[in-house]
């Protein structure tokens, strides 16, 4: 994926974070339990951190063009989808009549591992400058 596309992906993830945060503040605050609202906010928080990390990592990649840095972005995006996405789903499932498959609870830590591996790859990537 091109560097411009990665910046667009990061910005889009930030947009999703703003929309989810506004939804939580104006709609969910009155219908979710305090615990579920806290889970939802945690998903939004980690979405924002890693959306900004995608943008920052892409900008860093203009100077340190390593494969590790490019892979860090992939892991940050997968982490956003798995970790933040599963937290948003888990916290709002009480508003529906659906049952959450047990596997969804395994996706959350997998997303967290993706976040951590992404940060490790960023460290490795700036340590192995290719230019």
C-alpha positions in Angstrom: 0.0 0.0 0.0 1.3 3.5 -0.8 2.3 5.9 1.9 -0.4 8.3 0.9 -3.0 5.5 1.3 -1.7 4.6 4.8 -2.1 8.3 5.8 -5.7 8.1 4.5 -6.3 4.8 6.4 -5.0 6.5 9.6 -7.2 9.5 9.1 -10.2 7.4 8.4 -9.6 5.4 11.6 -9.4 8.8 13.4 -12.7 9.8 11.8 -14.3 6.5 13.1 -12.9 7.3 16.5 -14.5 10.7 16.6 -17.8 9.3 15.4 -17.8 6.5 18.0 -16.7 8.9 20.8 -19.6 11.3 19.9 -22.0 8.4 19.7 -20.9 7.2 23.2 -21.2 10.7 24.7 -24.6 11.6 23.2 -26.4 8.3 22.8 -24.8 5.4 24.7 -24.3 7.3 28.0 -28.0 6.9 28.8 -28.5 3.3 27.7 -25.3 1.4 28.6 -24.2 0.4 32.1 -21.2 2.3 33.5 -19.0 -0.8 33.0 -20.1 -1.2 29.3 -19.6 2.5 28.6 -16.1 2.2 30.1 -15.3 -0.7 27.8 -16.7 1.2 24.8 -14.5 4.3 25.7 -11.5 2.1 26.0 -12.1 0.8 22.5 -12.3 4.3 21.2 -9.2 5.4 23.1 -7.0 2.6 21.6 -8.5 3.2 18.2 -7.3 6.8 18.4 -3.9 6.0 19.7 -3.2 3.5 16.9 -4.9 5.5 14.2 -2.4 8.3 15.0 0.3 5.7 15.2 -0.5 4.7 11.6 -0.1 8.3 10.5 3.1 8.8 12.5 4.6 5.6 11.4 3.9 6.4 7.8 5.6 9.8 8.2 8.6 8.1 9.9 8.8 5.7 7.0 9.7 8.6 4.6 13.0 8.7 6.5 13.4 5.1 7.6 12.1 3.0 4.7 12.2 -0.4 6.2 9.9 -3.4 5.8 9.5 -3.6 9.6 8.0 -0.1 9.7 5.6 -1.0 6.9 4.5 -4.2 8.8 4.0 -2.1 11.9 1.2 -0.3 10.1 -0.5 -3.5 9.1 -0.3 -4.7 12.7 -1.7 -1.4 14.0 -4.7 -1.7 11.6 -5.4 -5.3 12.5 -5.1 -4.4 16.1 -7.7 -1.6 15.7 -10.1 -4.0 14.0 -9.6 -6.8 16.5 -9.0 -5.0 19.8 -11.0 -1.8 19.4 -13.7 -3.4 17.2 -14.3 -6.3 19.6 -14.5 -4.0 22.6 -17.1 -1.8 20.8 -19.1 -5.0 19.9 -18.8 -6.5 23.4 -19.9 -3.3 25.1 -23.0 -2.7 23.0 -24.2 -6.3 22.6 -26.6 -5.7 25.5 -28.6 -3.4 23.2 -29.4 -6.3 20.9 -30.9 -9.8 21.3 -27.8 -11.4 19.8 -25.4 -13.8 21.6 -21.7 -13.1 21.3 -19.8 -16.1 20.1 -17.1 -17.1 22.7 -14.4 -16.6 20.0 -15.0 -12.8 20.1 -13.4 -12.7 23.5 -10.2 -14.3 22.0 -10.1 -11.6 19.3 -9.6 -8.8 21.9 -6.2 -10.1 23.2 -5.1 -11.0 19.7 -5.6 -7.4 18.7 -3.7 -6.3 21.8 -0.8 -8.5 20.7 -0.9 -6.9 17.2 -0.6 -3.5 18.9 2.5 -4.6 20.9 4.1 -6.3 17.9 3.5 -3.2 15.8 5.4 -1.1 18.4 8.2 -3.6 18.5 8.5 -3.5 14.7 8.6 0.3 14.8 11.5 0.1 17.2 13.2 -2.5 15.0 12.5 -0.5 11.9 14.1 2.7 13.1 17.1 0.7 14.4 17.7 -0.8 10.9 17.7 2.2 8.7 17.8 1.2 5.0 18.6 4.5 3.4 
